[in-house]
Amino acid sequence: MKKKLVIFGNSEIAQLAHFYFSSDSDYQVAAFTVDEEFISDSEFMGLPIVPFEKVQDIYSPNEYCMFVALSYTKLNELRKLKYYESKGKGYELASYVSSKCTNFATSIGENCFILEDNTIQPFVVIADNVTLWSGNHVGHHSTINSHNFISSHVVISGGVTVAEQCFIGVNVTLRDHIIIGEKNVIGAGATILSNTDSEGVYIVKETERSRIPSSRLRKI
């Protein structure tokens, strides 16, 4: 028998969470919840949407689990807040780990969202409230601490530690045995070869447009 699940959120992330939990997990989505001020309809994705302020009275924590489906807003602070508020209401926080990822992790915490084609090597520890979008490599003996958002096709080499509340953009490469400080923003395509300080921002310049128009390229 599937466990019953309430999803916090009414955005694209919540839609995706509904899809993945419904098609590839031991959970059955029963309802959605958001803060009352953000409710504009009685249903979302064909299911009830109820005020978060009252959710525990309608969907008892004794019978339902919760998943907080939020992105990296305010450097994961909002997702962190709702994670702890949900726990404070007594809910068990569900994690989604795709059946289409390669998972040899030592442990994966609560409220994680790990999508398809991730490779998680042995002796990896993933803490609570971590999002791993599709197609990442997490190398052996690495630790991903809580409240992180790692986008797609990131290479995390062996023995890396990522502190809390970081955003790591697409196609980032992290060298082995380095420490990424808390609240880092590492932009798309960056290569990090040494430890970073807390609240660091690392951005690669955008590819420049050539002065030659495409109509003058003879071999294409």
SEDO-528667 format. One record per residue: residue in three letters; y, x, z of N, C-alpha, C, O in turn. Coordinates in nm, 2 decimals. Layout:
BEGIN
{r "Ala",{Y,X,Z},{Y,X,Z},{Y,X,Z},{Y,X,Z}} ...
***
This chain:
BEGIN
{r "Met",{-0.12,0.08,0.00},{0.00,0.00,0.00},{0.13,0.09,0.00},{0.14,0.18,0.08}} {r "Lys",{0.22,0.05,-0.09},{0.34,0.14,-0.10},{0.44,0.11,0.02},{0.44,0.00,0.07}} {r "Lys",{0.51,0.22,0.05},{0.61,0.21,0.16},{0.73,0.14,0.10},{0.76,0.16,-0.02}} {r "Lys",{0.80,0.06,0.18},{0.92,-0.01,0.13},{1.05,0.08,0.15},{1.06,0.14,0.26}} {r "Leu",{1.13,0.08,0.05},{1.25,0.17,0.05},{1.38,0.10,0.02},{1.38,0.01,-0.07}} {r "Val",{1.48,0.13,0.09},{1.62,0.09,0.06},{1.69,0.22,0.01},{1.69,0.32,0.08}} {r "Ile",{1.77,0.20,-0.10},{1.84,0.31,-0.16},{1.99,0.29,-0.12},{2.05,0.19,-0.15}} {r "Phe",{2.05,0.40,-0.07},{2.20,0.39,-0.05},{2.26,0.44,-0.18},{2.24,0.55,-0.23}} {r "Gly",{2.35,0.35,-0.24},{2.42,0.39,-0.36},{2.41,0.28,-0.46},{2.33,0.19,-0.46}} {r "Asn",{2.51,0.28,-0.55},{2.52,0.18,-0.66},{2.58,0.25,-0.78},{2.65,0.18,-0.86}} {r "Ser",{2.55,0.37,-0.80},{2.60,0.45,-0.91},{2.49,0.49,-1.00},{2.37,0.45,-0.99}} {r "Glu",{2.52,0.58,-1.10},{2.41,0.63,-1.19},{2.30,0.70,-1.11},{2.18,0.69,-1.15}} {r "Ile",{2.34,0.78,-1.01},{2.24,0.85,-0.93},{2.14,0.75,-0.86},{2.02,0.77,-0.86}} {r "Ala",{2.20,0.63,-0.81},{2.11,0.53,-0.75},{2.02,0.47,-0.86},{1.90,0.44,-0.83}} {r "Gln",{2.07,0.45,-0.98},{1.99,0.40,-1.09},{1.87,0.49,-1.11},{1.76,0.45,-1.13}} {r "Leu",{1.90,0.62,-1.12},{1.80,0.72,-1.14},{1.70,0.72,-1.03},{1.58,0.73,-1.05}} {r "Ala",{1.75,0.72,-0.91},{1.66,0.71,-0.79},{1.56,0.59,-0.80},{1.44,0.60,-0.77}} {r "His",{1.62,0.48,-0.84},{1.53,0.36,-0.85},{1.43,0.38,-0.96},{1.31,0.35,-0.94}} {r "Phe",{1.46,0.44,-1.07},{1.36,0.47,-1.18},{1.25,0.56,-1.13},{1.14,0.53,-1.14}} {r "Tyr",{1.29,0.67,-1.07},{1.19,0.77,-1.03},{1.10,0.72,-0.92},{0.98,0.74,-0.92}} {r "Phe",{1.16,0.66,-0.81},{1.08,0.61,-0.70},{0.99,0.50,-0.75},{0.87,0.49,-0.71}} {r "Ser",{1.04,0.42,-0.85},{0.95,0.30,-0.89},{0.84,0.35,-0.98},{0.73,0.29,-0.98}} {r "Ser",{0.86,0.45,-1.06},{0.76,0.49,-1.16},{0.67,0.61,-1.12},{0.57,0.63,-1.18}} {r "Asp",{0.71,0.68,-1.01},{0.64,0.80,-0.98},{0.64,0.84,-0.83},{0.68,0.95,-0.79}} {r "Ser",{0.61,0.74,-0.75},{0.61,0.77,-0.60},{0.52,0.66,-0.53},{0.47,0.57,-0.59}} {r "Asp",{0.51,0.68,-0.40},{0.43,0.59,-0.32},{0.53,0.49,-0.25},{0.49,0.43,-0.15}} {r "Tyr",{0.65,0.48,-0.31},{0.75,0.39,-0.25},{0.78,0.27,-0.34},{0.77,0.28,-0.47}} {r "Gln",{0.81,0.16,-0.29},{0.86,0.04,-0.36},{1.00,0.01,-0.32},{1.03,-0.01,-0.20}} {r "Val",{1.09,0.01,-0.42},{1.23,-0.01,-0.38},{1.25,-0.16,-0.36},{1.22,-0.24,-0.44}} {r "Ala",{1.31,-0.19,-0.24},{1.33,-0.33,-0.20},{1.47,-0.38,-0.21},{1.50,-0.49,-0.24}} {r "Ala",{1.57,-0.28,-0.20},{1.71,-0.32,-0.19},{1.79,-0.20,-0.21},{1.75,-0.08,-0.20}} {r "Phe",{1.92,-0.22,-0.22},{2.03,-0.12,-0.22},{2.12,-0.15,-0.11},{2.13,-0.26,-0.07}} {r "Thr",{2.20,-0.05,-0.07},{2.30,-0.07,0.03},{2.42,0.03,0.00},{2.39,0.15,-0.04}} {r "Val",{2.54,-0.01,0.03},{2.66,0.07,0.02},{2.75,0.02,0.13},{2.73,-0.09,0.18}} {r "Asp",{2.86,0.10,0.16},{2.96,0.05,0.25},{3.02,-0.08,0.19},{3.03,-0.10,0.07}} {r "Glu",{3.05,-0.18,0.28},{3.08,-0.31,0.24},{3.20,-0.32,0.14},{3.20,-0.40,0.05}} {r "Glu",{3.29,-0.23,0.16},{3.41,-0.23,0.07},{3.38,-0.20,-0.08},{3.46,-0.23,-0.16}} {r "Phe",{3.26,-0.14,-0.10},{3.23,-0.10,-0.24},{3.13,-0.20,-0.30},{3.08,-0.18,-0.41}} {r "Ile",{3.10,-0.31,-0.24},{3.01,-0.42,-0.29},{3.09,-0.51,-0.38},{3.19,-0.58,-0.32}} {r "Ser",{3.06,-0.53,-0.50},{3.13,-0.62,-0.59},{3.04,-0.73,-0.64},{3.08,-0.82,-0.71}} {r "Asp",{2.91,-0.72,-0.61},{2.81,-0.82,-0.66},{2.70,-0.83,-0.55},{2.69,-0.75,-0.47}} {r "Ser",{2.62,-0.93,-0.57},{2.51,-0.95,-0.47},{2.39,-0.88,-0.51},{2.29,-0.87,-0.42}} {r "Glu",{2.38,-0.83,-0.63},{2.26,-0.76,-0.68},{2.30,-0.63,-0.75},{2.41,-0.62,-0.80}} {r "Phe",{2.20,-0.54,-0.75},{2.21,-0.41,-0.83},{2.08,-0.38,-0.88},{1.98,-0.38,-0.80}} {r "Met",{2.06,-0.36,-1.01},{1.93,-0.33,-1.07},{1.83,-0.45,-1.04},{1.71,-0.42,-1.03}} {r "Gly",{1.89,-0.57,-1.03},{1.80,-0.69,-1.01},{1.75,-0.70,-0.87},{1.67,-0.78,-0.84}} {r "Leu",{1.81,-0.62,-0.77},{1.76,-0.62,-0.63},{1.89,-0.65,-0.55},{2.00,-0.62,-0.59}} {r "Pro",{1.86,-0.70,-0.42},{1.98,-0.73,-0.34},{2.05,-0.60,-0.30},{1.99,-0.49,-0.29}} {r "Ile",{2.18,-0.61,-0.29},{2.26,-0.50,-0.24},{2.34,-0.55,-0.11},{2.41,-0.65,-0.12}} {r "Val",{2.32,-0.48,0.00},{2.37,-0.53,0.13},{2.47,-0.43,0.19},{2.46,-0.31,0.16}} {r "Pro",{2.55,-0.48,0.28},{2.65,-0.38,0.35},{2.57,-0.28,0.43},{2.48,-0.32,0.51}} {r "Phe",{2.61,-0.16,0.42},{2.55,-0.05,0.50},{2.57,-0.07,0.65},{2.49,-0.04,0.73}} {r "Glu",{2.68,-0.14,0.68},{2.72,-0.16,0.82},{2.61,-0.25,0.89},{2.60,-0.25,1.01}} {r "Lys",{2.54,-0.34,0.81},{2.45,-0.44,0.86},{2.31,-0.41,0.81},{2.22,-0.49,0.84}} {r "Val",{2.28,-0.31,0.74},{2.15,-0.29,0.67},{2.04,-0.29,0.77},{1.93,-0.35,0.74}} {r "Gln",{2.06,-0.23,0.89},{1.95,-0.22,0.98},{1.91,-0.36,1.04},{1.80,-0.38,1.09}} {r "Asp",{2.00,-0.46,1.03},{1.97,-0.59,1.08},{1.89,-0.67,0.97},{1.82,-0.77,1.00}} {r "Ile",{1.90,-0.63,0.84},{1.84,-0.71,0.73},{1.71,-0.64,0.69},{1.61,-0.71,0.67}} {r "Tyr",{1.71,-0.51,0.69},{1.59,-0.43,0.65},{1.56,-0.33,0.77},{1.62,-0.22,0.77}} {r "Ser",{1.48,-0.37,0.86},{1.45,-0.30,0.98},{1.40,-0.16,0.96},{1.31,-0.14,0.87}} {r "Pro",{1.46,-0.06,1.03},{1.40,0.08,1.02},{1.26,0.09,1.06},{1.19,0.19,1.02}} {r "Asn",{1.21,-0.01,1.13},{1.06,-0.01,1.16},{0.97,-0.04,1.04},{0.85,-0.01,1.04}} {r "Glu",{1.03,-0.10,0.94},{0.95,-0.14,0.82},{1.00,-0.08,0.69},{0.92,-0.07,0.60}} {r "Tyr",{1.12,-0.02,0.69},{1.17,0.03,0.56},{1.22,0.18,0.58},{1.26,0.21,0.69}} {r "Cys",{1.21,0.25,0.48},{1.26,0.39,0.47},{1.39,0.38,0.40},{1.43,0.28,0.34}} {r "Met",{1.47,0.49,0.40},{1.60,0.50,0.33},{1.60,0.62,0.25},{1.54,0.73,0.28}} {r "Phe",{1.67,0.61,0.13},{1.70,0.73,0.05},{1.85,0.72,0.01},{1.90,0.62,-0.04}} {r "Val",{1.92,0.83,0.04},{2.06,0.84,0.01},{2.08,0.90,-0.12},{2.06,1.02,-0.14}} {r "Ala",{2.12,0.82,-0.22},{2.13,0.86,-0.36},{2.28,0.88,-0.40},{2.34,0.80,-0.46}} {r "Leu",{2.33,1.00,-0.35},{2.46,1.04,-0.38},{2.46,1.18,-0.44},{2.36,1.25,-0.43}} {r "Ser",{2.57,1.21,-0.51},{2.57,1.34,-0.58},{2.64,1.45,-0.49},{2.61,1.45,-0.37}} {r "Tyr",{2.72,1.54,-0.55},{2.78,1.65,-0.48},{2.92,1.62,-0.44},{3.00,1.72,-0.42}} {r "Thr",{2.96,1.50,-0.43},{3.10,1.46,-0.40},{3.15,1.53,-0.27},{3.08,1.53,-0.17}} {r "Lys",{3.27,1.59,-0.28},{3.32,1.67,-0.17},{3.23,1.78,-0.12},{3.21,1.80,0.00}} {r "Leu",{3.17,1.84,-0.22},{3.08,1.95,-0.19},{2.96,1.91,-0.10},{2.93,1.97,0.00}} {r "Asn",{2.90,1.79,-0.13},{2.79,1.74,-0.07},{2.82,1.68,0.07},{2.73,1.63,0.14}} {r "Glu",{2.95,1.67,0.11},{2.98,1.63,0.24},{2.95,1.48,0.26},{2.91,1.43,0.36}} {r "Leu",{2.98,1.40,0.15},{2.96,1.25,0.16},{2.81,1.22,0.17},{2.77,1.14,0.25}} {r "Arg",{2.73,1.29,0.09},{2.58,1.27,0.10},{2.53,1.31,0.24},{2.44,1.25,0.30}} {r "Lys",{2.58,1.42,0.29},{2.55,1.47,0.43},{2.58,1.36,0.53},{2.50,1.34,0.62}} {r "Leu",{2.70,1.31,0.52},{2.75,1.21,0.62},{2.66,1.09,0.62},{2.61,1.04,0.72}} {r "Lys",{2.63,1.03,0.50},{2.54,0.92,0.49},{2.40,0.95,0.53},{2.33,0.86,0.58}} {r "Tyr",{2.35,1.07,0.51},{2.22,1.11,0.55},{2.21,1.10,0.71},{2.12,1.04,0.76}} {r "Tyr",{2.31,1.15,0.78},{2.31,1.15,0.92},{2.34,1.01,0.98},{2.28,0.97,1.08}} {r "Glu",{2.42,0.93,0.91},{2.44,0.79,0.95},{2.31,0.71,0.94},{2.28,0.63,1.02}} {r "Ser",{2.24,0.73,0.83},{2.11,0.66,0.81},{2.01,0.70,0.92},{1.94,0.61,0.97}} {r "Lys",{2.00,0.83,0.95},{1.91,0.87,1.06},{1.96,0.81,1.19},{1.88,0.77,1.27}} {r "Gly",{2.09,0.80,1.21},{2.14,0.74,1.33},{2.10,0.59,1.35},{2.10,0.54,1.46}} {r "Lys",{2.08,0.53,1.24},{2.04,0.39,1.24},{1.89,0.37,1.26},{1.83,0.26,1.28}} {r "Gly",{1.82,0.49,1.26},{1.68,0.49,1.29},{1.59,0.50,1.17},{1.46,0.48,1.19}} {r "Tyr",{1.64,0.52,1.05},{1.56,0.52,0.93},{1.49,0.66,0.92},{1.54,0.76,0.95}} {r "Glu",{1.37,0.65,0.86},{1.30,0.77,0.81},{1.36,0.79,0.67},{1.36,0.69,0.59}} {r "Leu",{1.40,0.91,0.64},{1.45,0.94,0.51},{1.34,0.99,0.41},{1.27,1.09,0.44}} {r "Ala",{1.33,0.92,0.30},{1.23,0.95,0.20},{1.27,1.06,0.11},{1.39,1.08,0.08}} {r "Ser",{1.18,1.14,0.06},{1.21,1.24,-0.05},{1.13,1.20,-0.17},{1.02,1.14,-0.17}} {r "Tyr",{1.19,1.23,-0.29},{1.12,1.22,-0.41},{1.09,1.36,-0.47},{1.18,1.44,-0.49}} {r "Val",{0.97,1.39,-0.50},{0.93,1.51,-0.56},{0.84,1.47,-0.68},{0.74,1.41,-0.67}} {r "Ser",{0.89,1.50,-0.80},{0.83,1.46,-0.92},{0.69,1.51,-0.93},{0.66,1.63,-0.90}} {r "Ser",{0.60,1.43,-0.98},{0.46,1.47,-1.01},{0.46,1.57,-1.13},{0.35,1.63,-1.15}} {r "Lys",{0.57,1.58,-1.20},{0.58,1.66,-1.32},{0.65,1.80,-1.29},{0.69,1.87,-1.38}} {r "Cys",{0.66,1.83,-1.16},{0.71,1.96,-1.13},{0.59,2.05,-1.07},{0.49,1.99,-1.03}} {r "Thr",{0.61,2.18,-1.08},{0.51,2.27,-1.02},{0.56,2.31,-0.88},{0.66,2.37,-0.86}} {r "Asn",{0.48,2.26,-0.78},{0.53,2.27,-0.64},{0.43,2.34,-0.55},{0.33,2.28,-0.52}} {r "Phe",{0.46,2.46,-0.52},{0.38,2.54,-0.42},{0.47,2.57,-0.29},{0.43,2.66,-0.22}} {r "Ala",{0.57,2.49,-0.27},{0.66,2.51,-0.15},{0.58,2.50,-0.02},{0.48,2.43,-0.01}} {r "Thr",{0.62,2.59,0.07},{0.57,2.58,0.21},{0.61,2.45,0.27},{0.53,2.38,0.34}} {r "Ser",{0.73,2.41,0.25},{0.78,2.28,0.31},{0.90,2.23,0.23},{0.98,2.30,0.18}} {r "Ile",{0.91,2.09,0.23},{1.03,2.02,0.17},{1.07,1.92,0.27},{0.99,1.84,0.32}} {r "Gly",{1.20,1.92,0.30},{1.25,1.83,0.40},{1.27,1.68,0.36},{1.22,1.64,0.26}} {r "Glu",{1.35,1.61,0.44},{1.38,1.47,0.41},{1.50,1.46,0.31},{1.58,1.55,0.29}} {r "Asn",{1.50,1.34,0.24},{1.60,1.30,0.15},{1.63,1.41,0.04},{1.74,1.43,0.00}} {r "Cys",{1.52,1.47,0.00},{1.53,1.56,-0.12},{1.50,1.48,-0.25},{1.42,1.39,-0.25}} {r "Phe",{1.56,1.53,-0.36},{1.55,1.46,-0.49},{1.51,1.58,-0.58},{1.60,1.65,-0.63}} {r "Ile",{1.39,1.59,-0.61},{1.34,1.70,-0.69},{1.28,1.65,-0.82},{1.17,1.59,-0.82}} {r "Leu",{1.34,1.67,-0.93},{1.31,1.61,-1.06},{1.21,1.69,-1.14},{1.16,1.80,-1.09}} {r "Glu",{1.18,1.64,-1.26},{1.07,1.70,-1.34},{1.10,1.84,-1.38},{1.22,1.88,-1.40}} {r "Asp",{0.99,1.92,-1.41},{1.00,2.05,-1.47},{1.06,2.16,-1.38},{1.09,2.27,-1.43}} {r "Asn",{1.08,2.13,-1.25},{1.11,2.24,-1.16},{0.98,2.32,-1.13},{0.87,2.27,-1.12}} {r "Thr",{1.00,2.45,-1.12},{0.90,2.54,-1.07},{0.94,2.59,-0.94},{1.03,2.67,-0.92}} {r "Ile",{0.86,2.56,-0.84},{0.88,2.60,-0.70},{0.77,2.69,-0.66},{0.65,2.64,-0.64}} {r "Gln",{0.79,2.82,-0.64},{0.68,2.91,-0.62},{0.64,2.91,-0.47},{0.70,2.85,-0.39}} {r "Pro",{0.53,2.98,-0.44},{0.48,2.99,-0.30},{0.58,3.05,-0.21},{0.66,3.13,-0.24}} {r "Phe",{0.57,3.00,-0.08},{0.64,3.05,0.03},{0.79,3.01,0.03},{0.87,3.07,0.09}} {r "Val",{0.82,2.91,-0.06},{0.96,2.86,-0.06},{0.98,2.75,0.05},{0.89,2.67,0.07}} {r "Val",{1.09,2.75,0.11},{1.13,2.65,0.21},{1.25,2.58,0.16},{1.35,2.64,0.13}} {r "Ile",{1.24,2.45,0.14},{1.35,2.36,0.10},{1.38,2.27,0.22},{1.29,2.19,0.26}} {r "Ala",{1.50,2.27,0.27},{1.54,2.20,0.39},{1.57,2.05,0.35},{1.52,2.00,0.25}} {r "Asp",{1.65,1.99,0.43},{1.68,1.84,0.42},{1.80,1.82,0.32},{1.89,1.90,0.31}} {r "Asn",{1.79,1.70,0.25},{1.90,1.65,0.17},{1.94,1.75,0.06},{2.06,1.77,0.04}} {r "Val",{1.84,1.80,-0.01},{1.86,1.89,-0.12},{1.83,1.82,-0.25},{1.72,1.76,-0.27}} {r "Thr",{1.92,1.84,-0.35},{1.89,1.79,-0.49},{1.86,1.91,-0.58},{1.94,2.00,-0.59}} {r "Leu",{1.75,1.90,-0.65},{1.71,1.99,-0.75},{1.70,1.91,-0.88},{1.60,1.84,-0.90}} {r "Trp",{1.80,1.92,-0.96},{1.79,1.85,-1.09},{1.68,1.91,-1.18},{1.61,2.00,-1.13}} {r "Ser",{1.66,1.87,-1.30},{1.54,1.91,-1.37},{1.55,2.05,-1.42},{1.65,2.11,-1.45}} {r "Gly",{1.43,2.12,-1.43},{1.41,2.24,-1.50},{1.45,2.37,-1.43},{1.48,2.47,-1.50}} {r "Asn",{1.46,2.37,-1.30},{1.50,2.49,-1.23},{1.38,2.58,-1.19},{1.26,2.53,-1.19}} {r "His",{1.40,2.71,-1.17},{1.30,2.80,-1.11},{1.35,2.85,-0.98},{1.46,2.90,-0.96}} {r "Val",{1.26,2.82,-0.87},{1.29,2.87,-0.74},{1.19,2.97,-0.70},{1.07,2.93,-0.69}} {r "Gly",{1.23,3.09,-0.69},{1.13,3.20,-0.68},{1.07,3.21,-0.54},{1.13,3.16,-0.44}} {r "His",{0.96,3.28,-0.53},{0.89,3.30,-0.41},{0.97,3.35,-0.29},{1.06,3.43,-0.31}} {r "His",{0.94,3.30,-0.17},{1.00,3.34,-0.05},{1.15,3.31,-0.04},{1.22,3.37,0.04}} {r "Ser",{1.20,3.22,-0.12},{1.34,3.17,-0.12},{1.35,3.06,-0.02},{1.26,2.98,0.01}} {r "Thr",{1.47,3.04,0.04},{1.50,2.94,0.13},{1.63,2.86,0.08},{1.73,2.92,0.06}} {r "Ile",{1.61,2.73,0.06},{1.73,2.65,0.02},{1.76,2.56,0.14},{1.68,2.47,0.17}} {r "Asn",{1.87,2.59,0.20},{1.91,2.52,0.32},{1.96,2.38,0.29},{1.97,2.34,0.17}} {r "Ser",{2.00,2.31,0.39},{2.03,2.16,0.38},{2.15,2.14,0.30},{2.25,2.22,0.30}} {r "His",{2.16,2.02,0.24},{2.28,1.96,0.18},{2.33,2.04,0.06},{2.45,2.05,0.04}} {r "Asn",{2.23,2.08,-0.02},{2.27,2.16,-0.14},{2.24,2.07,-0.27},{2.16,1.98,-0.27}} {r "Phe",{2.32,2.10,-0.37},{2.30,2.04,-0.50},{2.28,2.15,-0.61},{2.37,2.23,-0.63}} {r "Ile",{2.16,2.16,-0.67},{2.13,2.26,-0.77},{2.10,2.18,-0.90},{2.01,2.10,-0.91}} {r "Ser",{2.19,2.21,-1.00},{2.18,2.13,-1.12},{2.06,2.19,-1.21},{1.96,2.23,-1.15}} {r "Ser",{2.07,2.19,-1.34},{1.96,2.21,-1.42},{1.95,2.36,-1.47},{2.05,2.42,-1.49}} {r "His",{1.83,2.41,-1.49},{1.80,2.54,-1.55},{1.87,2.65,-1.48},{1.91,2.75,-1.54}} {r "Val",{1.86,2.64,-1.35},{1.91,2.75,-1.26},{1.79,2.84,-1.23},{1.68,2.79,-1.21}} {r "Val",{1.81,2.97,-1.23},{1.71,3.07,-1.20},{1.75,3.13,-1.06},{1.84,3.20,-1.05}} {r "Ile",{1.67,3.09,-0.96},{1.68,3.15,-0.83},{1.56,3.25,-0.81},{1.45,3.20,-0.80}} {r "Ser",{1.59,3.37,-0.81},{1.49,3.48,-0.81},{1.43,3.48,-0.67},{1.47,3.41,-0.58}} {r "Gly",{1.33,3.57,-0.65},{1.25,3.57,-0.53},{1.33,3.62,-0.41},{1.42,3.70,-0.42}} {r "Gly",{1.31,3.56,-0.29},{1.37,3.60,-0.17},{1.51,3.57,-0.15},{1.58,3.63,-0.07}} {r "Val",{1.56,3.47,-0.22},{1.70,3.43,-0.21},{1.72,3.33,-0.10},{1.63,3.24,-0.08}} {r "Thr",{1.83,3.34,-0.03},{1.87,3.23,0.07},{2.00,3.17,0.02},{2.10,3.23,0.00}} {r "Val",{2.00,3.03,0.01},{2.11,2.96,-0.02},{2.16,2.88,0.11},{2.08,2.80,0.15}} {r "Ala",{2.27,2.91,0.16},{2.32,2.85,0.28},{2.36,2.70,0.25},{2.35,2.66,0.13}} {r "Glu",{2.41,2.63,0.35},{2.43,2.48,0.33},{2.55,2.45,0.24},{2.65,2.53,0.23}} {r "Gln",{2.54,2.33,0.19},{2.65,2.27,0.12},{2.71,2.35,0.00},{2.83,2.36,-0.02}} {r "Cys",{2.62,2.40,-0.09},{2.66,2.46,-0.21},{2.64,2.37,-0.33},{2.56,2.28,-0.33}} {r "Phe",{2.72,2.40,-0.43},{2.69,2.34,-0.57},{2.66,2.46,-0.66},{2.74,2.55,-0.67}} {r "Ile",{2.55,2.45,-0.73},{2.51,2.56,-0.82},{2.49,2.49,-0.96},{2.41,2.41,-0.98}} {r "Gly",{2.58,2.53,-1.06},{2.58,2.47,-1.19},{2.47,2.51,-1.28},{2.39,2.60,-1.25}} {r "Val",{2.47,2.45,-1.40},{2.37,2.47,-1.50},{2.36,2.62,-1.55},{2.47,2.68,-1.56}} {r "Asn",{2.24,2.66,-1.57},{2.22,2.80,-1.62},{2.27,2.91,-1.54},{2.30,3.02,-1.59}} {r "Val",{2.29,2.89,-1.41},{2.32,3.00,-1.32},{2.20,3.09,-1.29},{2.09,3.04,-1.29}} {r "Thr",{2.22,3.22,-1.28},{2.12,3.31,-1.24},{2.15,3.38,-1.11},{2.26,3.44,-1.09}} {r "Leu",{2.06,3.38,-1.01},{2.08,3.44,-0.88},{1.98,3.56,-0.87},{1.86,3.53,-0.88}} {r "Arg",{2.03,3.68,-0.85},{1.94,3.79,-0.84},{1.85,3.78,-0.71},{1.88,3.71,-0.62}} {r "Asp",{1.74,3.85,-0.71},{1.65,3.85,-0.60},{1.71,3.90,-0.47},{1.79,4.00,-0.47}} {r "His",{1.66,3.85,-0.36},{1.70,3.89,-0.22},{1.84,3.90,-0.20},{1.89,4.00,-0.14}} {r "Ile",{1.92,3.80,-0.24},{2.06,3.79,-0.20},{2.08,3.66,-0.12},{1.99,3.58,-0.11}} {r "Ile",{2.20,3.66,-0.05},{2.23,3.54,0.03},{2.36,3.48,-0.03},{2.46,3.54,-0.05}} {r "Ile",{2.35,3.35,-0.06},{2.46,3.27,-0.11},{2.52,3.20,0.01},{2.46,3.13,0.08}} {r "Gly",{2.65,3.23,0.04},{2.72,3.18,0.16},{2.74,3.03,0.15},{2.73,2.97,0.04}} {r "Glu",{2.77,2.97,0.26},{2.78,2.82,0.27},{2.90,2.78,0.19},{3.00,2.85,0.17}} {r "Lys",{2.89,2.66,0.14},{3.00,2.59,0.06},{3.05,2.67,-0.06},{3.17,2.67,-0.09}} {r "Asn",{2.95,2.73,-0.12},{2.99,2.80,-0.25},{2.99,2.71,-0.37},{2.91,2.61,-0.37}} {r "Val",{3.07,2.73,-0.46},{3.07,2.66,-0.59},{3.04,2.77,-0.70},{3.13,2.86,-0.72}} {r "Ile",{2.93,2.76,-0.76},{2.89,2.86,-0.86},{2.88,2.79,-0.99},{2.79,2.71,-1.02}} {r "Gly",{2.98,2.82,-1.08},{2.99,2.74,-1.21},{2.89,2.77,-1.31},{2.82,2.87,-1.30}} {r "Ala",{2.88,2.69,-1.41},{2.78,2.69,-1.52},{2.78,2.83,-1.58},{2.88,2.89,-1.62}} {r "Gly",{2.66,2.89,-1.59},{2.64,3.01,-1.66},{2.67,3.14,-1.58},{2.66,3.25,-1.64}} {r "Ala",{2.71,3.13,-1.46},{2.74,3.24,-1.38},{2.61,3.33,-1.34},{2.51,3.27,-1.33}} {r "Thr",{2.63,3.46,-1.33},{2.53,3.55,-1.28},{2.57,3.61,-1.15},{2.68,3.68,-1.15}} {r "Ile",{2.50,3.59,-1.04},{2.53,3.64,-0.91},{2.43,3.75,-0.88},{2.31,3.73,-0.87}} {r "Leu",{2.48,3.88,-0.85},{2.39,3.99,-0.83},{2.40,4.04,-0.69},{2.32,4.13,-0.65}} {r "Ser",{2.49,3.99,-0.60},{2.50,4.04,-0.47},{2.54,3.92,-0.37},{2.57,3.81,-0.42}} {r "Asn",{2.53,3.95,-0.24},{2.57,3.84,-0.15},{2.70,3.78,-0.17},{2.79,3.85,-0.22}} {r "Thr",{2.72,3.65,-0.14},{2.85,3.59,-0.15},{2.90,3.55,-0.02},{2.83,3.52,0.07}} {r "Asp",{3.04,3.54,-0.01},{3.10,3.49,0.12},{3.10,3.34,0.12},{3.09,3.28,0.02}} {r "Ser",{3.12,3.29,0.24},{3.14,3.14,0.25},{3.26,3.09,0.17},{3.36,3.16,0.16}} {r "Glu",{3.24,2.97,0.12},{3.35,2.90,0.04},{3.39,2.98,-0.08},{3.50,2.97,-0.13}} {r "Gly",{3.30,3.06,-0.13},{3.33,3.14,-0.26},{3.32,3.04,-0.38},{3.24,2.95,-0.38}} {r "Val",{3.41,3.07,-0.48},{3.40,3.00,-0.61},{3.39,3.10,-0.72},{3.46,3.20,-0.73}} {r "Tyr",{3.28,3.08,-0.80},{3.25,3.18,-0.90},{3.24,3.10,-1.04},{3.16,3.01,-1.06}} {r "Ile",{3.33,3.14,-1.13},{3.35,3.07,-1.25},{3.34,3.17,-1.37},{3.41,3.27,-1.37}} {r "Val",{3.27,3.13,-1.47},{3.26,3.21,-1.59},{3.36,3.15,-1.69},{3.37,3.02,-1.70}} {r "Lys",{3.43,3.23,-1.77},{3.52,3.18,-1.87},{3.45,3.10,-1.98},{3.34,3.14,-2.02}} {r "Glu",{3.52,3.00,-2.02},{3.46,2.92,-2.13},{3.46,3.00,-2.26},{3.55,3.08,-2.28}} {r "Thr",{3.36,2.98,-2.34},{3.35,3.04,-2.47},{3.47,3.01,-2.56},{3.50,2.89,-2.57}} {r "Glu",{3.53,3.11,-2.61},{3.65,3.08,-2.69},{3.62,3.03,-2.83},{3.51,3.07,-2.89}} {r "Arg",{3.71,2.95,-2.89},{3.69,2.91,-3.02},{3.74,3.01,-3.12},{3.84,3.08,-3.10}} {r "Ser",{3.66,3.04,-3.22},{3.70,3.13,-3.32},{3.82,3.08,-3.41},{3.84,2.96,-3.42}} {r "Arg",{3.90,3.18,-3.46},{4.01,3.14,-3.55},{3.96,3.09,-3.68},{4.03,3.03,-3.76}} {r "Ile",{3.83,3.12,-3.71},{3.78,3.09,-3.84},{3.72,2.94,-3.84},{3.64,2.92,-3.75}} {r "Pro",{3.77,2.85,-3.92},{3.71,2.72,-3.92},{3.57,2.71,-3.98},{3.53,2.80,-4.05}} {r "Ser",{3.50,2.61,-3.94},{3.36,2.60,-3.98},{3.34,2.59,-4.13},{3.24,2.63,-4.18}} {r "Ser",{3.44,2.54,-4.20},{3.43,2.52,-4.34},{3.43,2.65,-4.42},{3.40,2.65,-4.54}} {r "Arg",{3.47,2.76,-4.35},{3.48,2.89,-4.41},{3.35,2.97,-4.39},{3.34,3.09,-4.43}} {r "Leu",{3.26,2.92,-4.31},{3.13,2.99,-4.28},{3.04,2.97,-4.40},{2.99,2.86,-4.43}} {r "Arg",{3.01,3.08,-4.47},{2.93,3.07,-4.60},{2.78,3.06,-4.57},{2.71,3.00,-4.66}} {r "Lys",{2.73,3.11,-4.46},{2.59,3.11,-4.45},{2.53,3.00,-4.36},{2.41,3.00,-4.33}} {r "Ile",{2.61,2.90,-4.33},{2.57,2.79,-4.25},{2.59,2.66,-4.33},{2.56,2.55,-4.29}} 
***
